[in-house]
Amino acid sequence: MTTHYKRIRDLREDSDLKQRELAEILGCSQRVYSNYERGDLDIPTEVLIKLARHYGTSVDYILGLTDSKIPYKK
C-alpha cells in the first residue's frame, strides 16, 4: 500500500471518523473516498489540500514526503 493511502486511513481512524463522514466533509461519495484509501483512485490536489487542512497537517505528510505531521508555516 502506498504511504499516502495508509496515512489518510490512519488519520481518519485516529479522528474516529467513518469513511462516510469524511466523504461528506470532502464533498464526495463514500465509495469515492473508499477508493482513495485503497489506492484505486488518485487523490486530486484539491482533495489533498482539504485533507491536510482538516487534519492540521501538510500535503507532504499525507503523500509520505515527510514524517512530520506538523504543517509548514505560511
C-alpha positions as CSV (number, residue, x, y, z in Angstrom):
1,M,0.0,0.0,0.0
2,T,1.3,3.4,-0.9
3,T,2.2,5.6,2.1
4,H,-0.4,8.3,1.5
5,Y,-3.3,5.9,1.2
6,K,-2.3,4.3,4.5
7,R,-1.9,7.8,6.1
8,I,-5.3,9.0,5.1
9,R,-6.9,5.9,6.6
10,D,-4.8,6.3,9.8
11,L,-5.7,10.0,10.1
12,R,-9.4,9.2,9.7
13,E,-9.3,6.3,12.2
14,D,-7.3,8.4,14.7
15,S,-10.1,11.1,14.4
16,D,-12.8,8.4,15.0
17,L,-14.5,9.2,11.7
18,K,-16.2,6.8,9.4
19,Q,-15.5,6.9,5.7
20,R,-19.0,8.3,5.1
21,E,-18.4,11.1,7.5
22,L,-15.2,12.2,5.9
23,A,-16.6,11.8,2.4
24,E,-19.3,14.4,3.5
25,I,-16.6,16.8,4.7
26,L,-14.8,16.4,1.4
27,G,-17.9,16.7,-0.7
28,C,-17.6,13.2,-2.4
29,S,-19.3,9.9,-2.0
30,Q,-18.3,7.2,0.5
31,R,-17.4,5.0,-2.5
32,V,-15.0,7.6,-4.0
33,Y,-13.4,8.2,-0.6
34,S,-13.0,4.4,-0.1
35,N,-11.3,4.2,-3.5
36,Y,-8.8,6.9,-2.3
37,E,-8.0,4.9,0.8
38,R,-7.5,1.7,-1.1
39,G,-5.3,3.4,-3.7
40,D,-7.7,2.5,-6.5
41,L,-8.2,6.2,-7.4
42,D,-5.6,9.0,-7.3
43,I,-6.4,11.8,-4.9
44,P,-7.0,15.1,-6.6
45,T,-4.8,18.0,-5.4
46,E,-7.9,19.9,-4.1
47,V,-8.9,16.9,-2.0
48,L,-5.3,16.5,-0.7
49,I,-5.4,20.2,0.4
50,K,-8.8,19.7,2.1
51,L,-7.5,16.6,3.9
52,A,-4.4,18.5,5.1
53,R,-6.4,21.4,6.3
54,H,-9.0,19.2,8.0
55,Y,-6.3,17.2,9.9
56,G,-4.0,20.2,10.5
57,T,-1.1,18.6,8.7
58,S,0.7,19.1,5.4
59,V,0.1,17.6,2.0
60,D,3.7,16.4,2.1
61,Y,2.9,14.4,5.2
62,I,-0.1,12.8,3.5
63,L,2.0,12.0,0.5
64,G,4.8,10.4,2.6
65,L,7.3,13.1,1.7
66,T,7.9,13.9,5.4
67,D,7.2,12.0,8.6
68,S,6.4,15.3,10.5
69,K,2.7,15.8,11.0
70,I,3.4,19.5,11.8
71,P,2.2,21.7,8.9
72,Y,4.6,24.3,7.3
73,K,4.4,27.9,8.4
74,K,2.7,30.2,5.9
